[in-house]
Amino acid sequence: RLLAWTYVGLRYGLGIALLQYGIIKVLPSQFPEPQGDMLLMSFGDVSPMGLLWRYMGFSHAFNIVTGGVEVIAGALLLFRRTWLAGALLSVIAMTQVVAINFAFDVPVKIFSSELLAAALLLLIPFRHRLVSSLFTNNAVPARHDDIVPLPAKFSGLKKPVKAVLVLACVGLMVDGAWGNYNEVGRGASFELAGIYDVDSITTTSGRAQPTVVSINHLQGMSLWHEVGERSTWQWYFVELVEDELLLSDFGSRGDQTVQRGQLTVTRLGDEHIVLAGQIGSTDISMELRKRPPPELLSRGFHWVSEYPYNR
């Protein structure tokens, strides 16, 4: 009885984890689309994990495929009749995840390894059947799973309670993923988002002046400065209230935002704006021109390529 309950716990624990990770890929919110600072940063300055996040975030379709595999594996694990199929698919999915986490130095190496171990443990009751059917080509009889016994008075509640719990868990996951999709994922938007070249600037500061301004869809703005052969940047949260851009950051405490400035937005055209106001104690006015999308985002999909386009 204890062993049967152990397998139930493993199935549901692994199934729910896979559903959660799969849903945030199908509704892309785990890996943000490359934009803003991601596109301006030198390739050599990107961390291994940052490289993985950009690689995964680039393709919506690839996220749906990988997330879909995890969702299917998780769903199959929730039912006794499809336990084996779910465990096999989970081993395949988690082997890839573990390899990626170790190869790209992602912090969740131990947790992903535990999920892979759980998937392998779920195959133990089927080990002889798998060897016989896959390697000896012998027929195997139907397997009669050990059903976890319940008191007779509760036996009629088993299926309804399970359906309610599963639907509630999945509903909460989808609701959370949909919210993240619209707030920080591909569904998020900000009307000033883009990369802008500074055409002209007037300021009371004697420091190096920004040459590029990046505003992303998560309402973050970076002012990029050229210092010698390297680029540095200042980062702010931004909030657009009518035509006023409010700038803030976390301050010295790091647990709350502190207002750092206010800029008035004047639109001179679809791709041309002026930001004028104050950042800190510095008066500043910048005329900005929006860059066209870079090659990475504008290349698009091609069924046939006469020559490899590998830049």
PLY file of the C-alpha trace (Angstrom):
ply
format ascii 1.0
element vertex 311
property float x
property float y
property float z
element edge 310
property int vertex1
property int vertex2
end_header
0.00 0.00 0.00
2.86 2.42 0.88
4.52 1.72 -2.49
1.28 2.35 -4.34
0.82 5.69 -2.58
4.45 6.57 -3.35
3.87 6.10 -7.07
0.68 8.18 -6.86
2.64 10.99 -5.20
5.40 10.79 -7.81
2.91 10.82 -10.68
0.98 13.84 -9.46
4.03 15.77 -8.26
5.89 15.33 -11.55
2.72 15.81 -13.61
1.85 19.14 -11.97
5.46 20.40 -12.30
5.52 19.55 -16.02
2.12 21.15 -16.58
3.28 24.33 -14.88
6.51 24.64 -16.88
4.79 23.61 -20.09
1.93 26.11 -19.79
4.30 29.09 -19.35
5.98 28.06 -22.60
2.76 27.51 -24.55
1.61 30.94 -23.32
5.10 32.43 -23.72
6.03 34.20 -20.51
9.10 32.28 -19.28
11.47 33.51 -22.00
11.05 37.16 -23.10
11.38 38.09 -26.74
14.83 39.63 -27.47
14.49 43.39 -27.56
15.96 46.60 -26.22
19.04 46.00 -24.08
19.24 42.37 -25.17
19.87 43.50 -28.74
22.33 46.25 -27.80
24.53 44.21 -25.48
27.72 42.82 -27.00
27.47 39.08 -27.69
30.62 38.45 -25.68
29.13 40.14 -22.60
26.14 37.78 -22.46
26.14 35.07 -19.79
25.50 31.41 -20.75
22.04 31.62 -19.15
21.38 34.92 -20.94
22.30 33.27 -24.24
19.81 30.45 -23.55
17.06 32.93 -22.63
17.58 34.85 -25.88
17.68 31.62 -27.91
14.45 30.35 -26.38
12.74 33.73 -26.40
13.38 34.31 -30.10
10.92 31.68 -31.38
7.29 31.56 -30.22
6.75 28.34 -32.21
9.70 26.57 -30.56
8.33 27.49 -27.12
4.94 26.02 -28.04
6.52 22.75 -29.23
8.75 22.25 -26.18
6.03 23.41 -23.79
3.45 21.25 -25.53
5.57 18.13 -24.94
5.76 18.97 -21.23
2.00 19.63 -21.02
1.16 16.31 -22.73
3.60 14.39 -20.51
2.19 16.01 -17.38
-1.42 15.33 -18.40
-0.69 11.65 -19.16
0.86 11.17 -15.71
-2.37 12.18 -13.99
-4.19 9.05 -15.18
-3.33 5.48 -14.23
-4.01 4.05 -17.70
-1.56 6.47 -19.37
1.07 6.38 -16.64
3.66 4.57 -18.77
3.28 6.87 -21.78
3.57 9.91 -19.52
6.66 8.57 -17.78
8.43 7.79 -21.08
7.64 11.23 -22.48
8.70 12.83 -19.20
12.09 11.11 -19.34
12.64 12.45 -22.86
11.52 16.00 -21.95
13.43 16.19 -18.67
16.63 14.73 -20.13
16.72 17.67 -22.51
15.93 20.16 -19.72
18.63 18.76 -17.42
21.22 18.80 -20.22
20.35 22.43 -21.05
20.46 23.50 -17.38
23.92 22.00 -16.90
25.27 23.19 -20.25
24.06 26.80 -19.85
24.60 27.12 -16.07
20.92 27.60 -15.19
20.41 27.68 -11.38
17.71 24.94 -11.23
20.08 22.04 -11.96
19.22 20.09 -8.80
15.45 20.56 -9.11
15.39 19.50 -12.77
17.56 16.47 -11.92
15.06 15.51 -9.21
12.22 15.68 -11.75
14.19 13.45 -14.13
14.86 10.99 -11.30
11.12 10.92 -10.50
10.34 10.14 -14.15
12.86 7.29 -14.15
11.44 5.89 -10.88
7.98 5.79 -12.44
9.33 3.41 -15.09
10.49 0.83 -12.54
7.15 -1.10 -12.40
7.32 -1.45 -16.21
11.02 -2.40 -16.51
10.51 -6.06 -17.43
7.71 -5.27 -19.88
9.76 -2.56 -21.58
12.80 -4.83 -21.97
10.66 -7.67 -23.34
8.75 -5.55 -25.83
11.60 -3.28 -26.98
14.63 -5.56 -27.00
13.43 -9.17 -27.25
10.37 -8.58 -29.44
8.26 -10.75 -27.16
4.57 -10.19 -26.53
3.70 -8.97 -23.05
0.40 -9.47 -21.27
-1.74 -6.62 -20.04
-0.59 -5.17 -16.73
-3.03 -4.92 -13.85
-2.04 -1.87 -11.82
-2.28 -1.85 -8.07
-5.18 0.44 -7.22
-4.80 2.44 -4.04
-7.58 1.15 -1.77
-10.06 3.62 -0.32
-12.80 3.05 2.28
-16.05 1.98 0.64
-17.87 5.15 1.72
-15.33 7.30 -0.20
-15.00 5.16 -3.35
-17.76 7.02 -5.17
-16.09 10.39 -4.54
-12.74 9.46 -6.03
-13.35 10.54 -9.65
-15.32 13.75 -8.93
-12.78 14.94 -6.34
-9.90 14.17 -8.68
-11.58 16.02 -11.56
-12.22 19.10 -9.41
-8.66 19.18 -8.05
-7.02 18.67 -11.45
-9.22 21.29 -13.14
-8.60 23.75 -10.30
-4.81 23.29 -10.49
-4.73 23.60 -14.28
-7.08 26.60 -14.18
-4.85 28.43 -11.69
-1.78 27.66 -13.81
-3.40 28.91 -17.00
-4.71 32.04 -15.26
-1.26 32.83 -13.84
0.48 32.14 -17.16
-2.04 34.30 -19.05
-1.47 37.14 -16.62
2.31 36.87 -17.01
1.91 36.64 -20.79
0.14 40.00 -20.84
2.37 41.64 -18.22
5.89 40.39 -19.02
5.50 38.01 -21.97
4.79 38.48 -25.65
1.37 39.92 -24.92
2.85 42.90 -23.08
3.20 46.16 -25.00
4.36 49.73 -24.48
3.75 52.35 -27.13
7.23 53.90 -26.89
9.09 50.57 -26.99
12.03 50.49 -29.35
15.69 51.41 -29.82
16.36 55.08 -30.54
19.46 56.89 -31.80
20.11 60.26 -30.17
20.11 62.78 -33.05
20.80 65.75 -30.77
21.06 66.42 -27.05
21.16 69.47 -24.79
22.05 69.01 -21.12
23.53 70.77 -18.10
25.66 67.73 -17.24
29.34 67.59 -18.14
29.40 63.77 -18.19
29.46 61.53 -21.26
26.10 61.84 -22.97
23.91 58.94 -24.13
24.15 57.97 -27.78
21.37 55.36 -27.75
18.14 55.11 -25.75
16.40 51.75 -25.35
12.80 51.39 -24.13
11.38 47.87 -23.81
7.82 46.55 -23.58
8.26 45.95 -19.83
8.55 49.72 -19.35
12.28 49.77 -18.72
14.47 52.50 -20.25
18.24 52.43 -20.66
20.52 55.32 -21.58
23.62 53.93 -23.32
26.91 55.81 -23.11
30.10 55.20 -25.07
33.04 55.17 -22.64
36.25 54.43 -24.50
35.75 51.13 -26.32
32.99 49.93 -24.01
29.35 50.81 -23.54
27.74 51.50 -20.17
24.12 52.24 -19.39
21.77 53.70 -16.81
18.50 51.83 -16.30
15.14 53.19 -15.11
11.55 52.07 -14.74
9.33 54.30 -16.84
5.61 55.05 -16.66
3.82 57.05 -19.32
1.12 59.33 -17.88
-0.48 61.22 -20.76
2.64 62.80 -22.32
4.81 62.66 -19.21
7.43 59.90 -18.80
8.12 59.22 -15.11
11.51 57.65 -14.32
12.30 55.62 -11.19
14.64 52.90 -9.92
15.05 50.75 -6.82
17.27 53.23 -4.99
19.86 52.23 -2.41
17.56 49.99 -0.32
16.54 47.88 -3.30
13.05 47.12 -1.98
11.08 50.11 -3.25
11.17 52.43 -6.22
12.45 56.00 -6.00
11.48 58.64 -8.56
14.51 59.84 -10.49
13.11 62.22 -13.07
10.35 63.30 -15.40
10.48 63.80 -19.17
7.88 65.33 -21.44
7.28 63.36 -24.64
6.79 65.30 -27.87
5.96 63.20 -30.93
7.39 64.59 -34.17
6.30 61.56 -36.21
5.83 57.80 -36.00
9.56 57.17 -35.53
10.70 60.54 -34.14
10.25 61.87 -30.57
11.72 64.48 -28.24
12.23 63.82 -24.50
12.75 66.95 -22.44
12.82 67.43 -18.69
14.96 66.40 -15.77
16.86 63.26 -14.76
18.11 63.61 -11.21
19.43 67.16 -10.93
20.27 67.37 -14.65
18.17 69.22 -17.19
18.13 67.34 -20.48
16.49 67.46 -23.90
17.00 64.63 -26.41
15.79 64.30 -29.98
15.42 60.59 -30.73
14.93 58.66 -33.95
13.66 55.07 -33.79
15.79 52.40 -35.44
14.20 49.88 -37.82
13.95 46.30 -36.47
17.32 44.49 -36.52
18.03 41.56 -38.83
17.31 39.05 -36.07
13.69 40.22 -35.79
13.05 41.20 -39.40
14.49 38.16 -41.23
11.28 36.13 -40.97
10.60 32.55 -42.05
11.58 31.05 -45.41
10.39 27.65 -46.66
13.27 27.48 -49.12
16.69 29.15 -48.87
18.91 28.89 -51.91
21.96 29.50 -49.73
22.50 29.20 -45.96
21.94 32.58 -44.34
24.25 32.11 -41.35
25.64 35.44 -40.20
0 1
1 2
2 3
3 4
4 5
5 6
6 7
7 8
8 9
9 10
10 11
11 12
12 13
13 14
14 15
15 16
16 17
17 18
18 19
19 20
20 21
21 22
22 23
23 24
24 25
25 26
26 27
27 28
28 29
29 30
30 31
31 32
32 33
33 34
34 35
35 36
36 37
37 38
38 39
39 40
40 41
41 42
42 43
43 44
44 45
45 46
46 47
47 48
48 49
49 50
50 51
51 52
52 53
53 54
54 55
55 56
56 57
57 58
58 59
59 60
60 61
61 62
62 63
63 64
64 65
65 66
66 67
67 68
68 69
69 70
70 71
71 72
72 73
73 74
74 75
75 76
76 77
77 78
78 79
79 80
80 81
81 82
82 83
83 84
84 85
85 86
86 87
87 88
88 89
89 90
90 91
91 92
92 93
93 94
94 95
95 96
96 97
97 98
98 99
99 100
100 101
101 102
102 103
103 104
104 105
105 106
106 107
107 108
108 109
109 110
110 111
111 112
112 113
113 114
114 115
115 116
116 117
117 118
118 119
119 120
120 121
121 122
122 123
123 124
124 125
125 126
126 127
127 128
128 129
129 130
130 131
131 132
132 133
133 134
134 135
135 136
136 137
137 138
138 139
139 140
140 141
141 142
142 143
143 144
144 145
145 146
146 147
147 148
148 149
149 150
150 151
151 152
152 153
153 154
154 155
155 156
156 157
157 158
158 159
159 160
160 161
161 162
162 163
163 164
164 165
165 166
166 167
167 168
168 169
169 170
170 171
171 172
172 173
173 174
174 175
175 176
176 177
177 178
178 179
179 180
180 181
181 182
182 183
183 184
184 185
185 186
186 187
187 188
188 189
189 190
190 191
191 192
192 193
193 194
194 195
195 196
196 197
197 198
198 199
199 200
200 201
201 202
202 203
203 204
204 205
205 206
206 207
207 208
208 209
209 210
210 211
211 212
212 213
213 214
214 215
215 216
216 217
217 218
218 219
219 220
220 221
221 222
222 223
223 224
224 225
225 226
226 227
227 228
228 229
229 230
230 231
231 232
232 233
233 234
234 235
235 236
236 237
237 238
238 239
239 240
240 241
241 242
242 243
243 244
244 245
245 246
246 247
247 248
248 249
249 250
250 251
251 252
252 253
253 254
254 255
255 256
256 257
257 258
258 259
259 260
260 261
261 262
262 263
263 264
264 265
265 266
266 267
267 268
268 269
269 270
270 271
271 272
272 273
273 274
274 275
275 276
276 277
277 278
278 279
279 280
280 281
281 282
282 283
283 284
284 285
285 286
286 287
287 288
288 289
289 290
290 291
291 292
292 293
293 294
294 295
295 296
296 297
297 298
298 299
299 300
300 301
301 302
302 303
303 304
304 305
305 306
306 307
307 308
308 309
309 310
